[in-house]
Amino acid sequence: MKVLVTDPIADAGLERLREAGCEVVTAYDVEGRELREEVRDAAGLVVRSGTEVTEDVLAAAGELVIVGRAGIGVDNIDIDAATDHGVIVANAPEGNVRAAAEHTVAMAFAVARSIPQAHARLKGGEWAKGDYLGTEVNDKTLGIVGLGRVGQEVAKRLSALGMDLVAYDPYISEERADQLGAELADLEEVLDRADFLTVHTPLTPETANLIGEEELRRLGGGYVINCARGGIVDEDALAAAVEEGVIAGAALDVFAAEPLSEDSPLLGVEDVIVTPHLGASTEAAQENVATSIADQVVAALNDEPVLNALNAPSVDRRAFPRVQPYIGLAETAGRIAVQLFEGRVNAVEVEYAGTIAEEEVEIVTASALKGVFRPLELRVNAVNAPRVAEERGIDVTESKTSQSDVFQSRVSVIVTDGEDDIRVCGTLFAGDDPRIVQIDGYRVDAIPHGHMLVARNYDKPGVIGLVGTVLGENEINIAGMFNARETIGGEALTVYSLDSEVPDEVIDRLEEDERIMRAQYLALNNHAK
């Protein structure tokens, strides 16, 4: 079978494919019509970041079984379109973890000891020994934003060098952090305490410009290292903070726009160290990702499980029609639960009651986890969500009972921090009409897609009218609503299904009223189909 390789990978990966009997065709730098022609008869496609795998490419690839990304990022692959065409998408997330962690450590030392600056001056003929007074990492505090795979490896290495660790990551358990010797805290406390701040989160709408002018001022006098994703640190604010002496220095391997523009303000600041996205640029890392993705391509072509598949559901084909309607329902319940929960998630439970409990529901549980973790990683899905939970030390339990209350089947997602929790329950009306029927103990009836406003308020006259008025003044149409209360005059919860999103200023306006304890806007995808 033909495997098309459109970006250079290590020879070891190509050899692994050939040894498995694949016809390996390399066609680097192809795009547009030429790419569509090359991929037309390919069973496998191996890419890095240089090839855009679009809907048009996938539509042209009638024989394609798998797209393998030799690396971790898959922003250049239309995964939804691949799924529609029945094409597996897989990546190699482990191959460059060690390399990225080591580069982060190297950048920390480089910025702390002004190594590039001193090197350049000595090469230029200056013996500037007295101009540089470095900072030792021993007994300093390392602030880590994101304790995923790379963040954990950095934590291990710098802890061994005598650094104290404090970390911000809402999606890792206290137990896992303790194992790493890291103390969990909110972002503000991490910034206040850190001498060095290293970033290891994906770039999502929630993390874009996460470290800006205000955050840099809280870090005051410290160092910033970003070898994760460009755009997490506000580059203009960072350049200004170093230039003005707000922080001591910065080291970046990634940038919001790459290649880095010659007029970037970062290049004009001496104490900002930059490298051209070298985190994964080691011989070992390149060989690891190449052989890893080759093995996965071979597995897919042999109809075997694909270890790092990003979009391949695992469920018996005959049972799939019975389970399918609950997949989107469970994901939405997870998304609602995690957005409403105010604590640090360290456990997720998915309960099945009624006839759904008779089915194999592994894919449904994974979809619930996908909903919980969606704010964490844009590409988390039903295949890799259980692995994300395991890596972050989050306990996942699945329970079943044949007994249900008033519904034939019910799926419940519970997120907890060990003390407090929130439960969101869903069911199907008439067999295929998904509804959210309970939120935090309140009986509701909400359509689980589109836009939702959840208001916790006191059961007093005029509250619903106020909400309707404020929404109306902002041209936000109410598609439906359901109000539930504990007792007359007590606490109540109201769910509004809306036709558009709710800006922050509208939320602030609602919460100004003493009768409304909290109002939360939830953006939900339409999973009903």
VEXDREN-2710 file (C-alpha; in Angstrom, 1 decimal):
% VEXDREN-2710
k/r/px/py/pz
1/MET/0.0/0.0/0.0
2/LYS/1.2/3.5/-0.9
3/VAL/2.2/5.8/2.0
4/LEU/2.8/9.4/0.9
5/VAL/5.2/11.4/3.0
6/THR/4.9/15.2/2.2
7/ASP/7.2/16.6/4.9
8/PRO/10.7/15.4/5.8
9/ILE/11.0/12.9/8.6
10/ALA/13.9/10.9/10.0
11/ASP/15.1/8.0/7.8
12/ALA/14.3/5.6/10.6
13/GLY/10.6/6.2/10.1
14/LEU/10.8/5.7/6.3
15/GLU/12.7/2.5/6.9
16/ARG/10.1/1.3/9.4
17/LEU/7.4/1.8/6.7
18/ARG/9.4/0.0/4.0
19/GLU/10.1/-2.9/6.3
20/ALA/6.4/-3.3/6.8
21/GLY/5.9/-3.7/3.1
22/CYS/4.6/-0.2/2.3
23/GLU/5.4/1.6/-0.9
24/VAL/6.9/4.9/0.4
25/VAL/6.6/7.9/-1.8
26/THR/8.2/11.2/-0.7
27/ALA/6.8/14.4/-2.3
28/TYR/8.0/17.3/-0.2
29/ASP/6.6/20.8/-0.5
30/VAL/3.6/19.8/-2.7
31/GLU/0.4/21.6/-2.3
32/GLY/-2.9/22.4/-4.0
33/ARG/-3.7/20.4/-7.1
34/GLU/-0.4/18.6/-7.0
35/LEU/-1.0/17.4/-3.5
36/ARG/-4.5/16.2/-4.3
37/GLU/-3.1/14.2/-7.3
38/GLU/-0.3/12.6/-5.2
39/VAL/-2.7/11.6/-2.4
40/ARG/-5.4/10.2/-4.6
41/ASP/-4.2/6.6/-4.4
42/ALA/-2.5/6.8/-1.0
43/ALA/-3.5/4.6/1.9
44/GLY/-1.4/6.5/4.3
45/LEU/-0.3/10.2/4.5
46/VAL/2.5/11.3/6.8
47/VAL/3.0/15.0/7.4
48/ARG/4.6/17.4/9.8
49/SER/3.5/21.0/10.2
50/GLY/4.2/22.1/6.6
51/THR/1.3/20.3/4.9
52/GLU/-2.2/21.5/5.1
53/VAL/-4.6/18.5/5.2
54/THR/-7.8/20.2/4.2
55/GLU/-11.3/19.0/3.3
56/ASP/-10.3/19.2/-0.4
57/VAL/-7.3/17.0/0.2
58/LEU/-9.3/14.4/2.1
59/ALA/-12.1/14.5/-0.5
60/ALA/-9.5/13.7/-3.2
61/ALA/-8.0/10.8/-1.2
62/GLY/-10.4/8.0/-1.9
63/GLU/-8.1/5.2/-0.6
64/LEU/-6.8/7.0/2.5
65/VAL/-7.0/5.2/5.8
66/ILE/-4.8/7.3/8.1
67/VAL/-3.1/10.7/8.3
68/GLY/-0.1/10.5/10.6
69/ARG/1.4/13.7/12.1
70/ALA/5.1/13.2/12.9
71/GLY/4.9/15.4/16.0
72/ILE/2.2/16.6/18.4
73/GLY/0.4/19.6/16.9
74/VAL/-2.4/18.8/14.4
75/ASP/-3.7/22.4/13.7
76/ASN/-2.8/21.8/10.0
77/ILE/-5.2/18.8/9.8
78/ASP/-8.9/19.1/9.5
79/ILE/-9.8/16.4/11.9
80/ASP/-13.6/16.9/11.5
81/ALA/-13.3/16.4/7.8
82/ALA/-11.1/13.4/8.3
83/THR/-13.7/11.9/10.5
84/ASP/-16.4/12.6/8.0
85/HIS/-14.3/10.7/5.4
86/GLY/-13.6/7.8/7.7
87/VAL/-9.9/8.7/7.9
88/ILE/-8.0/8.1/11.2
89/VAL/-5.8/11.0/12.4
90/ALA/-2.9/10.1/14.7
91/ASN/0.0/12.0/16.1
92/ALA/3.2/11.3/18.1
93/PRO/2.9/13.2/21.3
94/GLU/5.6/11.5/23.3
95/GLY/8.5/11.6/20.9
96/ASN/9.7/15.1/21.7
97/VAL/8.6/15.5/25.3
98/ARG/12.1/15.0/26.7
99/ALA/13.7/17.3/24.1
100/ALA/11.2/20.1/24.8
101/ALA/11.8/19.7/28.6
102/GLU/15.5/19.8/28.2
103/HIS/15.3/22.9/26.0
104/THR/13.2/24.6/28.6
105/VAL/15.8/23.9/31.2
106/ALA/18.6/25.2/28.9
107/MET/16.7/28.4/28.3
108/ALA/16.2/28.9/32.0
109/PHE/19.9/28.7/32.6
110/ALA/20.7/30.8/29.5
111/VAL/18.5/33.7/30.7
112/ALA/19.6/33.4/34.3
113/ARG/23.3/33.6/33.5
114/SER/23.1/35.8/30.4
115/ILE/24.9/33.1/28.4
116/PRO/24.0/34.3/24.8
117/GLN/24.8/37.9/25.6
118/ALA/28.2/37.1/27.2
119/HIS/29.0/34.7/24.3
120/ALA/28.3/37.4/21.7
121/ARG/30.4/40.0/23.4
122/LEU/33.3/37.7/23.8
123/LYS/33.1/36.7/20.2
124/GLY/33.2/40.4/19.4
125/GLY/36.4/40.8/21.3
126/GLU/35.1/42.1/24.6
127/TRP/36.0/40.5/28.0
128/ALA/32.9/41.7/29.8
129/LYS/33.3/39.6/32.9
130/GLY/32.2/42.4/35.2
131/ASP/29.0/43.2/33.3
132/TYR/27.1/40.0/34.1
133/LEU/26.0/38.9/37.5
134/GLY/23.9/35.8/37.1
135/THR/21.1/34.2/39.2
136/GLU/21.4/30.7/40.6
137/VAL/18.3/28.4/40.4
138/ASN/19.1/26.7/43.6
139/ASP/16.6/27.7/46.4
140/LYS/14.6/29.7/43.9
141/THR/10.9/29.1/43.2
142/LEU/9.8/27.8/39.8
143/GLY/6.3/28.7/38.8
144/ILE/4.8/26.2/36.3
145/VAL/1.8/27.1/34.2
146/GLY/0.5/23.7/33.0
147/LEU/1.6/20.3/34.5
148/GLY/1.1/18.2/31.4
149/ARG/3.7/15.9/29.9
150/VAL/6.4/18.5/29.3
151/GLY/5.6/20.5/32.4
152/GLN/6.0/17.4/34.5
153/GLU/9.4/16.6/32.9
154/VAL/10.6/20.1/33.5
155/ALA/9.4/19.9/37.1
156/LYS/11.4/16.7/37.7
157/ARG/14.6/18.2/36.3
158/LEU/14.5/21.6/38.0
159/SER/13.3/20.1/41.3
160/ALA/16.4/18.0/41.3
161/LEU/18.5/21.1/40.9
162/GLY/17.1/22.6/44.1
163/MET/14.2/24.6/43.0
164/ASP/10.9/24.8/44.9
165/LEU/7.8/24.1/42.7
166/VAL/4.5/25.9/42.6
167/ALA/2.1/25.2/39.8
168/TYR/-1.1/26.4/38.3
169/ASP/-3.2/23.7/36.5
170/PRO/-6.9/23.3/37.2
171/TYR/-6.8/19.9/35.5
172/ILE/-4.3/18.0/37.7
173/SER/-5.0/16.3/41.0
174/GLU/-3.3/17.3/44.3
175/GLU/-2.0/13.7/44.5
176/ARG/-0.2/13.9/41.2
177/ALA/1.2/17.3/42.0
178/ASP/2.5/16.0/45.3
179/GLN/4.2/13.1/43.5
180/LEU/6.1/15.7/41.5
181/GLY/6.9/17.8/44.6
182/ALA/4.8/20.7/43.3
183/GLU/2.3/22.8/45.3
184/LEU/-0.8/23.7/43.5
185/ALA/-2.1/27.3/43.6
186/ASP/-4.1/29.8/41.5
187/LEU/-2.3/31.7/38.8
188/GLU/-2.1/34.9/40.9
189/GLU/-0.3/33.1/43.7
190/VAL/2.0/31.4/41.3
191/LEU/3.0/34.7/39.8
192/ASP/3.5/36.3/43.2
193/ARG/5.8/33.6/44.4
194/ALA/7.7/32.6/41.4
195/ASP/11.3/33.6/40.6
196/PHE/11.1/31.8/37.3
197/LEU/7.9/31.2/35.4
198/THR/7.7/28.5/32.7
199/VAL/4.7/28.0/30.5
200/HIS/3.5/24.5/29.3
201/THR/-0.1/24.8/28.2
202/PRO/-1.6/24.5/24.7
203/LEU/-2.8/27.6/22.9
204/THR/-6.6/27.8/23.3
205/PRO/-9.0/30.7/23.5
206/GLU/-8.7/30.4/27.3
207/THR/-4.8/30.6/27.3
208/ALA/-4.3/33.2/24.6
209/ASN/-2.3/36.1/26.1
210/LEU/-2.7/34.4/29.5
211/ILE/0.5/36.1/30.6
212/GLY/0.0/39.8/29.9
213/GLU/1.0/43.2/31.4
214/GLU/-0.8/42.6/34.7
215/GLU/0.6/39.1/35.2
216/LEU/4.1/40.3/34.4
217/ARG/3.9/43.0/37.0
218/ARG/2.9/40.3/39.6
219/LEU/5.9/38.3/38.6
220/GLY/8.1/41.5/39.2
221/GLY/11.8/40.8/39.0
222/GLY/11.4/37.2/37.8
223/TYR/12.2/35.5/34.5
224/VAL/9.7/34.1/31.9
225/ILE/10.4/31.0/29.8
226/ASN/8.0/29.9/27.0
227/CYS/8.9/26.8/25.0
228/ALA/5.3/25.7/24.7
229/ARG/3.1/27.7/22.2
230/GLY/3.4/31.2/20.9
231/GLY/0.6/33.5/21.8
232/ILE/0.3/32.4/25.4
233/VAL/2.6/35.3/26.5
234/ASP/1.7/38.7/25.2
235/GLU/4.9/39.5/23.3
236/ASP/4.5/43.3/23.3
237/ALA/3.8/43.4/27.0
238/LEU/6.8/41.0/27.6
239/ALA/9.2/43.2/25.6
240/ALA/8.1/46.3/27.5
241/ALA/8.3/44.6/30.9
242/VAL/11.9/43.5/30.3
243/GLU/12.9/46.8/28.8
244/GLU/11.5/48.7/31.7
245/GLY/13.0/46.3/34.3
246/VAL/9.6/45.0/35.5
247/ILE/11.0/41.5/35.1
248/ALA/14.7/40.5/34.9
249/GLY/14.5/38.7/31.6
250/ALA/12.8/36.2/29.3
251/ALA/13.6/33.3/27.0
252/LEU/11.3/32.2/24.2
253/ASP/11.4/29.4/21.7
254/VAL/7.9/29.9/20.3
255/PHE/6.1/33.0/19.0
256/ALA/2.6/34.1/18.0
257/ALA/3.6/34.4/14.4
258/GLU/6.4/32.2/13.0
259/PRO/9.0/32.9/11.6
260/LEU/9.5/35.8/14.0
261/SER/9.2/39.1/12.2
262/GLU/12.3/41.3/12.0
263/ASP/10.4/44.2/13.5
264/SER/9.3/42.2/16.6
265/PRO/9.9/44.2/19.8
266/LEU/11.4/41.1/21.3
267/LEU/14.5/41.4/19.1
268/GLY/15.4/44.9/20.4
269/VAL/15.6/43.9/24.1
270/GLU/19.0/42.6/25.2
271/ASP/17.7/40.5/28.1
272/VAL/15.2/38.7/25.9
273/ILE/16.7/35.4/24.6
274/VAL/15.0/33.9/21.5
275/THR/15.5/30.6/19.6
276/PRO/13.7/29.6/16.4
277/HIS/11.4/26.9/17.7
278/LEU/14.1/24.4/18.5
279/GLY/12.3/22.5/21.3
280/ALA/11.9/19.3/19.3
281/SER/15.1/19.7/17.3
282/THR/17.2/16.8/18.5
283/GLU/18.3/13.7/16.6
284/ALA/16.6/11.5/19.2
285/ALA/13.3/13.4/19.1
286/GLN/13.1/13.4/15.4
287/GLU/13.8/9.7/15.2
288/ASN/11.3/9.0/18.0
289/VAL/8.4/10.9/16.3
290/ALA/9.2/9.4/12.9
291/THR/9.3/5.8/14.1
292/SER/6.3/6.3/16.4
293/ILE/4.1/7.6/13.5
294/ALA/5.4/4.9/11.2
295/ASP/4.3/2.2/13.6
296/GLN/0.8/3.8/13.9
297/VAL/0.4/4.0/10.1
298/VAL/1.3/0.4/9.8
299/ALA/-1.1/-0.6/12.5
300/ALA/-4.0/1.3/10.8
301/LEU/-3.2/-0.3/7.4
302/ASN/-3.2/-3.7/9.1
303/ASP/-6.6/-2.9/10.8
304/GLU/-5.0/-2.9/14.2
305/PRO/-5.6/-0.5/17.1
306/VAL/-3.8/2.9/16.6
307/LEU/-2.2/4.0/19.9
308/ASN/-2.5/7.8/19.4
309/ALA/-5.6/8.0/17.2
310/LEU/-7.4/11.3/17.7
311/ASN/-10.7/10.5/16.2
312/ALA/-11.4/6.8/16.0
313/PRO/-14.3/5.6/18.2
314/SER/-14.1/2.1/19.7
315/VAL/-17.5/0.5/19.9
316/ASP/-19.1/-2.6/18.5
317/ARG/-20.7/-1.7/15.1
318/ARG/-24.0/-3.5/16.0
319/ALA/-24.4/-1.6/19.3
320/PHE/-23.3/1.8/17.9
321/PRO/-26.8/2.9/16.8
322/ARG/-28.1/2.4/20.3
323/VAL/-25.2/4.2/21.9
324/GLN/-24.6/7.0/19.4
325/PRO/-27.3/9.4/20.7
326/TYR/-25.7/9.4/24.2
327/ILE/-22.2/10.3/22.9
328/GLY/-23.0/14.0/22.3
329/LEU/-25.3/14.2/25.3
330/ALA/-22.6/13.0/27.6
331/GLU/-20.0/15.4/26.2
332/THR/-22.4/18.3/26.7
333/ALA/-23.2/17.3/30.2
334/GLY/-19.4/17.2/30.9
335/ARG/-19.0/20.7/29.4
336/ILE/-21.8/22.1/31.5
337/ALA/-20.5/20.5/34.7
338/VAL/-17.0/21.7/34.4
339/GLN/-18.0/25.2/33.5
340/LEU/-20.4/25.5/36.4
341/PHE/-17.9/23.9/38.9
342/GLU/-15.9/26.3/40.9
343/GLY/-13.3/23.9/42.4
344/ARG/-10.3/22.0/41.1
345/VAL/-11.4/18.9/39.4
346/ASN/-9.7/15.8/40.7
347/ALA/-12.3/13.2/39.9
348/VAL/-15.0/12.6/37.3
349/GLU/-17.8/10.0/37.6
350/VAL/-20.2/9.0/34.9
351/GLU/-23.3/7.2/36.0
352/TYR/-25.7/5.2/33.7
353/ALA/-29.2/4.3/34.8
354/GLY/-31.9/2.3/33.0
355/THR/-31.5/0.6/29.6
356/ILE/-28.3/2.5/28.6
357/ALA/-26.6/0.6/31.5
358/GLU/-27.0/-2.6/29.5
359/GLU/-24.7/-1.3/26.7
360/GLU/-21.0/-1.1/26.3
361/VAL/-20.5/2.6/27.1
362/GLU/-16.8/3.1/27.1
363/ILE/-17.1/5.6/24.2
364/VAL/-19.8/7.5/26.0
365/THR/-17.7/7.8/29.1
366/ALA/-14.8/9.0/27.0
367/SER/-17.1/11.6/25.4
368/ALA/-18.1/12.9/28.8
369/LEU/-14.4/13.3/29.7
370/LYS/-13.9/15.1/26.4
371/GLY/-16.5/17.6/27.5
372/VAL/-14.8/18.1/30.9
373/PHE/-11.4/18.6/29.4
374/ARG/-12.4/20.6/26.3
375/PRO/-11.3/23.9/27.9
376/LEU/-7.9/22.3/28.4
377/GLU/-7.1/21.2/24.9
378/LEU/-8.8/22.0/21.7
379/ARG/-8.1/18.6/20.2
380/VAL/-9.0/16.5/23.2
381/ASN/-11.5/13.9/22.0
382/ALA/-13.2/10.6/22.9
383/VAL/-10.1/8.7/22.1
384/ASN/-7.5/10.6/24.0
385/ALA/-9.6/12.0/26.9
386/PRO/-9.1/9.0/29.2
387/ARG/-5.4/9.3/28.6
388/VAL/-5.5/13.0/29.5
389/ALA/-7.3/12.1/32.8
390/GLU/-4.6/9.5/33.6
391/GLU/-1.7/11.8/32.9
392/ARG/-3.2/14.5/35.2
393/GLY/-4.1/12.1/38.0
394/ILE/-7.8/12.6/37.7
395/ASP/-9.8/9.6/38.9
396/VAL/-12.5/8.4/36.5
397/THR/-15.2/6.0/37.6
398/GLU/-18.1/4.5/35.7
399/SER/-21.1/3.1/37.4
400/LYS/-24.3/1.4/36.2
401/THR/-27.7/0.6/37.5
402/SER/-30.7/-0.9/35.8
403/GLN/-33.0/1.2/37.9
404/SER/-33.9/4.7/36.7
405/ASP/-36.3/7.3/38.0
406/VAL/-38.8/8.7/35.6
407/PHE/-36.7/8.2/32.5
408/GLN/-36.0/5.1/30.6
409/SER/-32.3/5.9/30.5
410/ARG/-30.2/8.6/32.2
411/VAL/-26.6/9.6/31.9
412/SER/-25.1/11.7/34.7
413/VAL/-21.7/13.4/34.8
414/ILE/-20.3/14.4/38.3
415/VAL/-17.2/16.4/38.7
416/THR/-15.7/16.9/42.2
417/ASP/-12.7/18.2/44.1
418/GLY/-13.2/15.6/46.8
419/GLU/-15.4/17.8/48.9
420/ASP/-17.8/19.7/46.6
421/ASP/-19.3/18.4/43.4
422/ILE/-21.8/19.2/40.7
423/ARG/-24.0/16.7/38.9
424/VAL/-25.4/17.2/35.4
425/CYS/-27.9/14.6/34.1
426/GLY/-29.2/14.0/30.6
427/THR/-31.6/11.8/28.8
428/LEU/-33.3/11.2/25.5
429/PHE/-36.9/12.1/24.8
430/ALA/-38.6/9.9/22.3
431/GLY/-35.5/7.9/21.8
432/ASP/-33.4/10.5/20.0
433/ASP/-34.2/14.0/21.4
434/PRO/-31.4/14.8/23.9
435/ARG/-32.2/17.0/27.0
436/ILE/-30.4/18.1/30.1
437/VAL/-32.8/17.2/32.9
438/GLN/-30.9/18.0/36.1
439/ILE/-28.3/20.5/37.2
440/ASP/-26.8/20.4/40.7
441/GLY/-30.0/18.7/42.1
442/TYR/-32.4/21.0/40.3
443/ARG/-34.9/19.5/37.9
444/VAL/-34.6/21.3/34.5
445/ASP/-35.5/20.8/30.9
446/ALA/-32.9/22.2/28.6
447/ILE/-31.9/21.6/25.0
448/PRO/-28.1/20.7/25.1
449/HIS/-26.7/22.8/22.3
450/GLY/-26.3/26.4/21.2
451/HIS/-26.0/29.0/24.0
452/MET/-27.1/28.7/27.6
453/LEU/-27.4/31.0/30.6
454/VAL/-27.6/29.4/34.0
455/ALA/-28.6/31.8/36.8
456/ARG/-28.6/31.0/40.5
457/ASN/-31.0/33.4/42.3
458/TYR/-33.4/33.8/45.1
459/ASP/-37.0/32.9/44.4
460/LYS/-38.4/36.4/44.4
461/PRO/-40.8/38.2/42.1
462/GLY/-39.3/40.0/39.2
463/VAL/-36.1/38.1/38.8
464/ILE/-37.0/36.3/35.6
465/GLY/-38.4/39.6/34.2
466/LEU/-35.2/41.3/35.0
467/VAL/-33.2/38.7/33.2
468/GLY/-35.5/38.9/30.2
469/THR/-35.3/42.7/30.1
470/VAL/-31.5/42.8/30.3
471/LEU/-31.1/40.2/27.6
472/GLY/-33.6/42.0/25.5
473/GLU/-31.9/45.3/25.8
474/ASN/-28.8/43.6/24.5
475/GLU/-30.7/41.9/21.6
476/ILE/-30.2/38.4/23.0
477/ASN/-33.3/36.3/22.2
478/ILE/-34.5/33.6/24.7
479/ALA/-35.4/30.4/22.9
480/GLY/-36.6/28.7/26.0
481/MET/-36.3/28.7/29.8
482/PHE/-36.9/26.5/32.8
483/ASN/-37.0/27.6/36.4
484/ALA/-36.6/25.3/39.4
485/ARG/-36.5/26.2/43.1
486/GLU/-35.9/24.5/46.5
487/THR/-38.7/26.2/48.4
488/ILE/-40.9/29.3/48.0
489/GLY/-38.6/32.2/48.5
490/GLY/-35.5/30.0/48.7
491/GLU/-32.7/29.5/46.3
492/ALA/-33.6/28.7/42.6
493/LEU/-31.8/27.8/39.4
494/THR/-33.0/29.0/36.0
495/VAL/-31.7/27.8/32.7
496/TYR/-32.2/30.0/29.6
497/SER/-31.6/28.6/26.1
498/LEU/-30.5/31.5/24.0
499/ASP/-29.9/32.3/20.3
500/SER/-26.6/34.1/20.8
501/GLU/-23.7/34.4/23.2
502/VAL/-23.8/36.6/26.4
503/PRO/-21.0/39.2/26.7
504/ASP/-19.3/39.6/30.1
505/GLU/-20.8/43.0/30.6
506/VAL/-24.3/41.5/30.5
507/ILE/-23.3/39.0/33.1
508/ASP/-21.9/41.8/35.3
509/ARG/-25.2/43.7/34.9
510/LEU/-27.2/40.7/36.0
511/GLU/-25.0/40.0/39.0
512/GLU/-25.4/43.6/40.2
513/ASP/-28.9/42.7/41.3
514/GLU/-28.8/41.3/44.9
515/ARG/-31.4/38.7/44.0
516/ILE/-29.0/37.0/41.5
517/MET/-26.2/35.1/43.3
518/ARG/-24.4/34.0/40.1
519/ALA/-25.0/34.1/36.4
520/GLN/-22.9/31.9/34.0
521/TYR/-22.9/31.8/30.2
522/LEU/-22.2/28.5/28.7
523/ALA/-21.3/27.9/25.0
524/LEU/-22.4/24.5/23.9
525/ASN/-21.8/22.8/20.6
526/ASN/-24.7/21.1/18.8
527/HIS/-24.3/17.4/19.3
528/ALA/-27.9/16.4/18.6
529/LYS/-27.3/15.1/15.2
END
